[in-house]
Amino acid sequence: QGPLLVFLHGTASSTEGSFGKLWETGNAEGARLRQALATTYGDRVFALEHRTLSESPIANALALARRLPDGAELHLVSHSRGGLVGEVLALSGCAKLAEVLSAERLQTLFAADRTVAPQLGLPPLANNDAAEYDKAYAADRQRLAELVALLAGKKLRVARFVRVACPARGTTLASGR
């Protein structure tokens, strides 16, 4: 009974790397905060250890949603890319999500944009690379469709969401800068 608190770590990190200081022995402020959390959440505090460089935020959110109990009320705390995972889970708050993210809309959203590389002065993708790109997009499109159905069936609800340094508008992480 009661809300579940879930920590979502950032890129190339872990729960320990993003939130570990909260549980460090001798951290008086951390101890105070843990006590406050215990009052609200008891033993309902969790963390999602997820791959960040080899899996998409959609895949991460789907993995978490599969493990959550039906009707769970979620309170999320995220750092960096973990916020993208939380954003995908927060789609649960959309009353007509299956209509908004219909199969046709997902097809449009995940259509490969072949104009970006030339605009950046980069050569187009080789045929094999383009096929892999399309395959990855198709897999995420399928995962998102599965997540939409799962959210509706499980009636998950994100009631609180703290995002810290979420790259919701994109990132230059892999841009070569």
C-alpha angles and dihedrals in degrees: 000000000000137000124319118230111214126187117208116196129211138250118313089355139100138220088268092050096047103034107010097109089066088068099038115130110246094025100127094185090048090050090052091049093046090053090051090049091048090056091059103029107025106186093343095100116118141165131210112226101200141165112254106180101040100037132050125241086248091058090047093050091047091051091052095044091053090058098045121097120250113273094015117169108216131205108189130199114188140178125202112316090008085075089065089056088050092048091056091049090048088065083085087082093065108104094207099031095144089055095043092048099036120161089261093050091047090052090054094045093050097042110131113253106215093179099071098077096052090046088057093046093252125135117253118265117273114249094258091048092048090051091051090048091052091046092052092049091049090051093051091046088054092046092051091050088051091048092050090054092044093050090051093048097045095040092220116181129201102207099168131022127181113190121188119189094341114177092220091146093048135269140245091218095120097027097103092246 
